[in-house]
Amino acid sequence: MTSLVNPRNWFAEAIGTYALVFFGPLAIILSVVAFGDGLSIESIIMIALAHGAAVGLMVYAFGHISGAHINPAVTIPMMITKKISVGDGIGYIIFQLIGAVVAAFSLKAILPELGAKVNFGTQGGPSELLNSSIMAGITVEIILTFFLVTVIFLTAVHKKAPAGIHGISIGGMVFLLHIVGVPLTGASMNPARTFGPAVVSGFWELHWIYWLAPIVGGIIAGVIMNYVFVNNAEPKTKSVSRSTSKSQLEQYEKQYLSKLEKEPAKEETKEETKKVSRPRKARAKKSNPQSDLEKYEKRYLARLEKQSQTNADSTDEE
């Protein structure tokens, strides 16, 4: 978990979200208005490819920097599961929204008339295929976001996920979800993706759906994936698990008490052995210095005798 806020990560989130909200709605404008006449199979494929490629490539570009959430519905589950701090998460969401708004204004500057015809890519609520049912629209968005966040947690967060597949896996899931979701709800799965174009276009009808449903779906997926799959892959702590049964705890307690009972007996035997062995060691240590002292004494006396003899010889000669 990131313990400190990091503005560099926030800026990375703004760039990543900008890419999504620029290229995704741009594909809608071009395929539905410029080169087509309404929603068609070809336009759905182009929209899905643009959104999937933008997300996948941004994951590869910024995943090692900020995690490349580019989605409040991803950041909120990350905060709840303590993958990032609350302070950092709030910064992520603010900069995701900023990036989305700036991207939408960029589209308005480039294609003001064409973009206005599709509200710059703003999702318009449940379609006629869902009988314009709000509950059906919320359910679809929850399901779509659930599977998006599931793939994110199991490919980008899971410790045992194969290296290098997270970008293509997340981008591929975004592509799939847009293929089936665009005709139903517009396939937001991302409050920032809807918020940016809504600010520029002024289209706020049923906007709350694209906040509520993705966040609920993301939280459900994040909590389940984290505590069922991701946590099991992380290193286990040395502490006793909370799930340890009562019988096991009683067994540990008995073993600990028996160990404590044995330790005083061991200490007594050690003290007795020390008491017995100390005099021997002391005698051994004392004998060695005495013998060395005697040898030194003999050598010193012999040297004094030699000096006295040489002195006596010299006086005799004189």
C-alpha positions as CSV (number, residue, x, y, z in Angstrom):
1,M,0.0,0.0,0.0
2,T,1.2,3.5,-0.9
3,S,1.6,5.4,2.4
4,L,2.3,8.9,1.1
5,V,0.6,11.0,-1.6
6,N,2.4,11.3,-4.9
7,P,1.5,14.1,-7.2
8,R,3.5,12.5,-10.0
9,N,1.1,9.5,-9.9
10,W,-1.8,11.9,-10.0
11,F,-0.4,13.5,-13.1
12,A,0.0,10.1,-14.7
13,E,-3.7,9.4,-14.0
14,A,-4.7,12.6,-15.6
15,I,-2.8,11.7,-18.8
16,G,-4.2,8.2,-18.9
17,T,-7.7,9.4,-18.4
18,Y,-7.2,12.1,-21.0
19,A,-6.2,9.4,-23.6
20,L,-9.3,7.4,-22.8
21,V,-11.8,10.3,-22.9
22,F,-10.2,11.7,-26.0
23,F,-9.8,8.6,-28.3
24,G,-12.9,6.8,-27.1
25,P,-15.4,9.6,-27.8
26,L,-13.5,10.6,-30.9
27,A,-14.2,7.2,-32.3
28,I,-17.9,7.7,-31.5
29,I,-17.9,11.0,-33.3
30,L,-16.1,9.6,-36.4
31,S,-17.9,6.3,-36.7
32,V,-21.4,7.4,-35.8
33,V,-21.5,11.0,-37.3
34,A,-18.6,11.5,-39.7
35,F,-18.5,8.2,-41.5
36,G,-21.8,6.6,-40.5
37,D,-25.4,7.3,-40.0
38,G,-26.2,6.2,-36.4
39,L,-25.0,3.2,-34.5
40,S,-24.1,0.1,-36.5
41,I,-22.0,-3.0,-36.1
42,E,-19.0,-1.3,-37.8
43,S,-19.3,1.7,-35.5
44,I,-19.6,-0.5,-32.4
45,I,-16.4,-2.4,-33.4
46,M,-14.5,0.9,-34.0
47,I,-15.7,2.3,-30.6
48,A,-14.8,-0.9,-28.8
49,L,-11.3,-1.0,-30.4
50,A,-10.6,2.7,-29.6
51,H,-11.6,2.3,-25.9
52,G,-9.8,-1.0,-25.5
53,A,-6.6,0.1,-27.2
54,A,-6.6,3.4,-25.2
55,V,-7.0,1.6,-21.9
56,G,-4.5,-1.2,-22.7
57,L,-1.8,1.0,-23.9
58,M,-2.1,3.4,-21.0
59,V,-1.9,0.5,-18.6
60,Y,1.5,-0.4,-20.3
61,A,2.6,3.2,-20.3
62,F,1.7,4.2,-16.7
63,G,1.0,0.9,-14.9
64,H,4.4,0.9,-13.3
65,I,4.1,4.5,-12.2
66,S,0.6,5.0,-10.8
67,G,-1.1,1.6,-11.6
68,A,-3.0,3.3,-14.4
69,H,-6.4,3.2,-12.8
70,I,-7.8,6.0,-15.0
71,N,-11.2,5.2,-13.5
72,P,-12.7,6.2,-10.1
73,A,-14.5,2.9,-10.1
74,V,-11.1,1.2,-9.9
75,T,-9.5,3.6,-7.5
76,I,-12.2,3.4,-4.9
77,P,-11.9,-0.5,-4.5
78,M,-8.1,0.0,-4.4
79,M,-8.6,2.4,-1.4
80,I,-11.1,0.0,0.3
81,T,-8.7,-2.9,0.0
82,K,-5.8,-0.7,1.1
83,K,-3.8,-1.0,-2.1
84,I,-3.3,2.8,-2.0
85,S,-3.9,5.3,0.7
86,V,-7.0,7.4,1.0
87,G,-5.1,10.6,0.4
88,D,-3.5,9.2,-2.7
89,G,-6.9,7.8,-3.9
90,I,-8.6,11.2,-3.6
91,G,-5.8,12.8,-5.6
92,Y,-6.2,10.0,-8.2
93,I,-9.9,10.7,-8.6
94,I,-9.6,14.5,-8.8
95,F,-6.9,14.2,-11.5
96,Q,-8.9,11.6,-13.4
97,L,-11.8,14.0,-13.6
98,I,-9.5,16.8,-14.6
99,G,-8.0,14.8,-17.4
100,A,-11.5,13.8,-18.6
101,V,-12.7,17.4,-18.7
102,V,-9.6,18.6,-20.5
103,A,-10.0,15.8,-23.1
104,A,-13.6,16.6,-23.7
105,F,-12.8,20.3,-24.2
106,S,-10.1,19.2,-26.7
107,L,-12.7,17.4,-28.7
108,K,-15.0,20.4,-28.6
109,A,-12.1,22.6,-29.9
110,I,-11.4,20.1,-32.8
111,L,-14.8,18.9,-33.8
112,P,-17.4,21.3,-32.2
113,E,-20.3,20.6,-34.6
114,L,-19.8,16.9,-35.2
115,G,-19.2,16.3,-31.5
116,A,-22.2,18.2,-30.4
117,K,-24.5,15.8,-32.4
118,V,-23.5,12.9,-30.0
119,N,-22.9,15.1,-26.9
120,F,-19.2,14.5,-27.3
121,G,-19.6,10.8,-26.5
122,T,-21.7,11.2,-23.3
123,Q,-23.7,8.1,-22.4
124,G,-27.5,8.7,-22.6
125,G,-28.9,6.1,-20.2
126,P,-30.5,2.7,-20.9
127,S,-31.4,2.2,-24.5
128,E,-34.6,1.0,-26.1
129,L,-33.2,-2.5,-26.1
130,L,-33.6,-2.4,-22.3
131,N,-37.0,-0.7,-22.6
132,S,-35.2,2.4,-21.2
133,S,-35.4,0.7,-17.8
134,I,-33.3,2.4,-15.2
135,M,-33.0,-0.7,-13.1
136,A,-31.9,-2.7,-16.1
137,G,-29.3,0.0,-17.0
138,I,-27.9,0.0,-13.5
139,T,-27.7,-3.8,-13.5
140,V,-25.9,-3.9,-16.8
141,E,-23.3,-1.2,-15.7
142,I,-22.7,-3.1,-12.4
143,I,-22.1,-6.4,-14.2
144,L,-19.8,-4.8,-16.8
145,T,-17.8,-3.0,-14.2
146,F,-17.6,-6.1,-12.0
147,F,-15.8,-8.0,-14.7
148,L,-13.6,-5.1,-15.6
149,V,-12.4,-4.7,-12.0
150,T,-12.1,-8.5,-11.7
151,V,-9.6,-8.7,-14.6
152,I,-7.7,-5.7,-13.1
153,F,-7.3,-7.3,-9.7
154,L,-6.4,-10.8,-11.0
155,T,-3.9,-9.6,-13.7
156,A,-2.4,-6.4,-12.3
157,V,-2.7,-6.8,-8.5
158,H,-2.4,-10.6,-8.0
159,K,1.2,-11.5,-7.1
160,K,1.1,-14.7,-9.2
161,A,-0.3,-13.2,-12.4
162,P,1.9,-13.9,-15.4
163,A,4.1,-10.9,-16.2
164,G,3.3,-8.6,-19.0
165,I,-0.3,-9.7,-19.7
166,H,-2.2,-7.0,-17.7
167,G,-2.3,-4.4,-20.4
168,I,-3.6,-6.7,-23.1
169,S,-6.0,-8.5,-20.7
170,I,-7.5,-5.3,-19.3
171,G,-7.7,-3.7,-22.8
172,G,-9.2,-6.9,-24.2
173,M,-11.9,-6.9,-21.5
174,V,-12.7,-3.3,-22.2
175,F,-13.1,-4.2,-25.9
176,L,-15.4,-7.1,-25.0
177,L,-17.5,-5.0,-22.6
178,H,-18.0,-2.3,-25.2
179,I,-19.0,-4.7,-27.9
180,V,-21.9,-5.9,-25.8
181,G,-22.5,-2.8,-23.6
182,V,-22.5,0.1,-26.1
183,P,-25.9,-0.9,-27.6
184,L,-27.4,-1.3,-24.0
185,T,-26.1,1.6,-21.9
186,G,-23.2,3.2,-23.8
187,A,-20.8,1.1,-21.7
188,S,-19.4,3.7,-19.4
189,M,-18.0,1.5,-16.5
190,N,-16.1,4.7,-15.6
191,P,-17.6,7.9,-13.9
192,A,-14.8,10.0,-15.3
193,R,-15.4,8.8,-18.9
194,T,-19.0,10.1,-18.6
195,F,-18.3,13.1,-16.5
196,G,-15.8,14.9,-18.9
197,P,-18.1,14.8,-22.0
198,A,-21.1,15.7,-19.8
199,V,-19.4,18.9,-18.6
200,V,-18.7,20.0,-22.1
201,S,-22.0,19.0,-23.7
202,G,-24.2,20.0,-20.8
203,F,-26.1,16.7,-21.1
204,W,-26.8,15.4,-17.5
205,E,-29.7,13.2,-18.1
206,L,-29.5,10.0,-15.9
207,H,-25.9,11.0,-15.3
208,W,-26.0,9.6,-11.7
209,I,-26.4,6.0,-13.1
210,Y,-22.8,6.2,-14.4
211,W,-21.5,7.1,-11.0
212,L,-23.6,4.7,-8.8
213,A,-23.5,1.5,-10.9
214,P,-19.8,1.5,-11.8
215,I,-18.7,2.3,-8.2
216,V,-21.0,-0.4,-6.8
217,G,-19.8,-3.0,-9.3
218,G,-16.2,-2.1,-8.8
219,I,-16.4,-2.3,-5.0
220,I,-18.1,-5.7,-5.1
221,A,-15.5,-7.1,-7.5
222,G,-12.5,-5.5,-5.7
223,V,-13.5,-6.8,-2.2
224,I,-14.3,-10.4,-3.5
225,M,-11.2,-10.7,-5.6
226,N,-8.9,-9.2,-3.0
227,Y,-10.0,-11.2,0.0
228,V,-10.7,-14.5,-1.8
229,F,-7.8,-14.6,-4.4
230,V,-5.3,-11.8,-4.0
231,N,-4.6,-12.1,-0.3
232,N,-4.0,-15.8,-0.5
233,A,-1.1,-15.2,-2.9
234,E,0.6,-12.7,-0.6
235,P,3.3,-13.9,1.9
236,K,1.8,-15.3,5.1
237,T,2.6,-13.7,8.4
238,K,4.2,-15.6,11.3
239,S,1.4,-14.8,13.6
240,V,-1.2,-17.5,14.4
241,S,-4.2,-17.3,12.0
242,R,-7.5,-16.0,13.4
243,S,-9.1,-19.1,12.0
244,T,-7.2,-21.3,14.4
245,S,-9.6,-23.5,16.1
246,K,-10.1,-23.6,19.9
247,S,-8.7,-27.1,20.2
248,Q,-5.5,-26.1,18.5
249,L,-5.1,-23.1,20.8
250,E,-5.5,-25.3,23.8
251,Q,-2.9,-27.7,22.4
252,Y,-0.5,-24.8,21.9
253,E,-1.1,-23.7,25.5
254,K,-0.4,-27.1,27.0
255,Q,2.8,-27.4,25.0
256,Y,3.9,-24.0,26.2
257,L,3.2,-24.7,29.8
258,S,5.1,-28.0,29.7
259,K,8.0,-26.2,28.1
260,L,8.0,-23.7,31.0
261,E,8.0,-26.5,33.5
262,K,11.0,-28.2,31.9
263,E,13.0,-25.0,31.7
264,P,13.6,-24.5,35.5
265,A,14.8,-28.1,35.8
266,K,17.3,-27.5,32.9
267,E,18.5,-24.3,34.6
268,E,19.1,-26.2,37.9
269,T,21.1,-28.9,36.2
270,K,23.1,-26.3,34.4
271,E,23.9,-24.4,37.7
272,E,24.9,-27.7,39.3
273,T,27.3,-28.6,36.5
274,K,28.7,-25.1,36.7
275,K,29.3,-25.4,40.4
276,V,31.1,-28.7,40.0
277,S,33.2,-27.7,37.0
278,R,34.2,-24.3,38.3
279,P,36.9,-25.5,40.8
280,R,38.5,-27.7,38.3
281,K,38.6,-25.0,35.7
282,A,40.0,-22.6,38.4
283,R,42.7,-25.1,39.4
284,A,43.6,-25.7,35.8
285,K,43.9,-21.9,35.2
286,K,45.9,-21.4,38.4
287,S,48.4,-24.2,37.6
288,N,49.3,-22.9,34.3
289,P,50.4,-19.4,35.5
290,Q,52.4,-21.0,38.4
291,S,54.4,-23.2,36.1
292,D,55.0,-20.3,33.8
293,L,56.1,-18.1,36.7
294,E,58.5,-20.7,37.9
295,K,60.1,-21.0,34.5
296,Y,60.5,-17.2,34.2
297,E,61.9,-17.2,37.8
298,K,64.6,-19.8,36.9
299,R,65.6,-17.9,33.7
300,Y,65.8,-14.6,35.6
301,L,68.0,-16.1,38.4
302,A,70.3,-17.8,35.8
303,R,70.7,-14.5,34.0
304,L,71.6,-12.7,37.3
305,E,74.2,-15.4,38.1
306,K,75.8,-15.0,34.7
307,Q,76.0,-11.2,35.2
308,S,77.6,-11.6,38.7
309,Q,80.1,-14.1,37.3
310,T,81.2,-11.8,34.5
311,N,81.5,-8.9,36.9
312,A,83.6,-11.0,39.3
313,D,85.9,-12.1,36.4
314,S,86.4,-8.5,35.3
315,T,87.5,-7.4,38.8
316,D,89.9,-10.3,39.1
317,E,91.7,-9.4,35.9
318,E,92.1,-5.8,37.0
